[in-house]
Structures are given as structure tokens and as C-alpha cells.
């Protein structure tokens, strides 16, 4: 056997391994929470809501709400994953149903559809939620296998433990990135963006704290 043939064998084996066993995609890193000013920290300490807004285009808005809630992260997640409670907390949400729930230990994937109604117009969309309990965050996007009335609906829940053993406290970051893709009445757009976010954040705090 020639030396050149022997030297090529490891290279050939590596190429075959790469072809037959491609590398798995890297797991996306947990989102980095936005930086807060000293004034915003004071607002959160009072139990009030902090809002960040970004305009990305004529039909795209990104809104982030931050709120401290006086419960442990595990307790807060039990309320965040109760999607059916949204029907009682958003007046523009008329119907919803979760049609999928798969838990493989590392992630839990939940699929739900929603129908909003305001100013005589209805908007229906399908979300797929992916919850990663070990990293304490959840993301969602439109279900690619269903037809939604929105061009984009991306969101994030992220919970950070900011409490102590004697005084549990969780900081909830809720980011909503929506593109309507068409002319939608202001009532619907507000329901999808800041007003629904504010309503949800205040409602989840009230439910979780039992106040």
C-alpha cells in the first residue's frame, strides 16, 4: 500500500461521515433582554409596566413590555402557558382553540388559532409556540402549514428570576413583532400590538399574584 493512499483514507472517511451524518443545526441562543435605565428599574420596582416601541416599517411594529411579578418563575410559567385564559382577558379576542401540544422534555410545542374582531372586521391567525423550560423562554411564529390573515406574528416570552428565597419575583419580558401585510383597522392593529400587550401583562400579573 502506498503512503499516499494511506494518507488519503482519513480524509475520505471524514468526507463520507460529513455526507452521511450531517451536523445538526446549532440550538438558537436564548434572547438577550433589553437594557434598562435606572428610571425604568424604579418603575418596575413600583410594580408598573415599562414599554419599548420600535417602528420597522409602514406595516411592522415591535413592542416589548417589561413587568416585575411577585411570584417564582415556575409559578409564572404555569400562568403564561394557560392560553385559554386569554379569552377572558382580551375583549377583541372572540374565539381561540389550541390544536396541538407536544412535549419532548427539552421543548414543548403548542399550536393555537385565534380570531379577533373589531370595527366589523375579523382577523384569524395560527401560532406555533415553542417553550424551552431549561432556558426560561418561549417563542412563537405563524404556523407555516395554515393560512393566517397576518404576514408575520413573532413573539417572545422570557422570564428572569430577580427575587430571593424569601421574596420571589420574576421579570417578564414580552416582545411582539407583527406585520399586518394589509390595511387593518386601528382597533385590530392596536389589539395585536400595544393595547393587547398591556392588557395581557396587567392581567397575568393580577392572576399570578392573586390580587
Secondary structure as GFF3:
##gff-version 3
##sequence-region A 1 211
A	DSSP	alpha_helix	3	20	.	.	.	ID=ss1
A	DSSP	alpha_helix	38	45	.	.	.	ID=ss2
A	DSSP	beta_strand	50	57	.	.	.	ID=ss3
A	DSSP	beta_strand	60	69	.	.	.	ID=ss4
A	DSSP	alpha_helix	73	80	.	.	.	ID=ss5
A	DSSP	three_ten_helix	83	88	.	.	.	ID=ss6
A	DSSP	beta_strand	93	103	.	.	.	ID=ss7
A	DSSP	beta_strand	108	118	.	.	.	ID=ss8
A	DSSP	beta_strand	121	132	.	.	.	ID=ss9
A	DSSP	three_ten_helix	133	135	.	.	.	ID=ss10
A	DSSP	beta_strand	137	142	.	.	.	ID=ss11
A	DSSP	beta_strand	152	161	.	.	.	ID=ss12
A	DSSP	beta_strand	170	179	.	.	.	ID=ss13
A	DSSP	alpha_helix	186	192	.	.	.	ID=ss14
A	DSSP	alpha_helix	194	209	.	.	.	ID=ss15
###
